[in-house]
Amino acid sequence: MHFRPLHDRVVVRRIEAEEKTSGGIIIPDTAKEKPQQGQVVAVGPGARDDAGKLVALDLKAGDRVLFGKWSGTEIKIDGEDLLIMKESDILGVLETEATLKKAA
């Protein structure tokens, strides 16, 4: 199934956190917090401003993002757990060294 979010909504797949600390201690499932990083799966066309003009989103599918701990609504599509949230719930885009070098 293909899911297309409406307006300024974004579908995000959580990126699982490391199971070990930097010191090598294994974290049990019961002590883990939900990851606050994810990968954008799909984006809506954008929101409308006061004049009715469509304002496109700054995000695109494939972006790695950071979002708030309680952001979004959990949904299940084709057996996969995803989050749907407004673009304003996303705190920022995580860029890698390779991405930064391409931009320069």
Residue pairs with C-beta under 8 A, 6 or more apart in sequence:
1 77
1 78
3 11
3 42
3 77
4 42
4 44
5 11
5 42
5 43
5 44
5 84
6 44
6 45
7 44
7 45
7 46
7 47
7 48
8 44
8 46
8 47
8 57
8 86
8 87
8 88
9 43
9 44
9 84
9 85
9 86
9 87
10 40
10 42
10 43
10 44
10 57
10 59
10 84
10 85
10 86
10 87
10 90
11 40
11 41
11 42
11 43
11 75
11 82
11 83
11 84
12 38
12 39
12 40
12 41
12 65
12 67
12 72
12 82
12 83
12 84
12 85
12 90
13 38
13 39
13 41
13 80
13 82
13 83
14 34
14 35
14 37
14 38
14 81
14 83
15 35
15 37
15 38
15 39
15 64
16 35
17 32
17 33
17 35
17 37
18 27
19 26
19 27
19 32
20 26
20 27
21 27
33 69
34 69
36 66
36 67
36 68
36 69
37 64
37 65
37 66
37 67
37 94
38 64
38 65
38 67
38 83
39 62
39 63
39 64
39 65
40 59
40 60
40 61
40 62
40 63
40 64
40 65
41 61
41 82
42 61
43 57
43 59
43 60
43 61
43 87
44 57
45 54
45 56
45 57
46 54
46 55
46 56
46 57
47 54
47 55
47 87
48 54
48 55
49 55
57 87
58 87
58 93
59 65
59 87
59 90
59 93
63 93
64 93
64 94
64 95
64 96
65 90
65 91
65 92
65 93
65 94
66 90
66 91
66 92
66 93
66 94
67 83
67 85
67 89
67 90
67 91
68 89
68 91
71 83
71 85
71 89
71 90
72 83
72 84
72 85
72 89
73 83
73 84
73 85
74 81
74 82
74 83
75 81
75 82
75 83
75 84
76 82
